[in-house]
Amino acid sequence: MDSSSIIGRAPEQLTLAERSLLAGKWIALEIYTPATLPLRRIEAVGGAIAACAAELRRRQLNPGDFEFVLVKGRP
């Protein structure tokens, strides 16, 4: 999956098809603060938290500033 179309978008903006492709993957979202309100954008996608953290480090972002969320499939 090419995550370039996902990076920078809010999880709520994903289509059902995109969400289905992400099912079982981890996404990194910046931790909520008044400075990040109201935008919570996906900054990394990976098969594991470590992969997301590595992607953030490659982009010179601190993984400690992010929460990692497992994307679930349809309920």
Buried (B, 14 or more C-beta within 10 A) or exposed (E): EEBEEBBEBEBEEBEEEBBEBBEEBBBBBBEEEEEEEEEBBBBBBBEEBEBBBBBBEEEEBEBEEBEBBEBEEEE
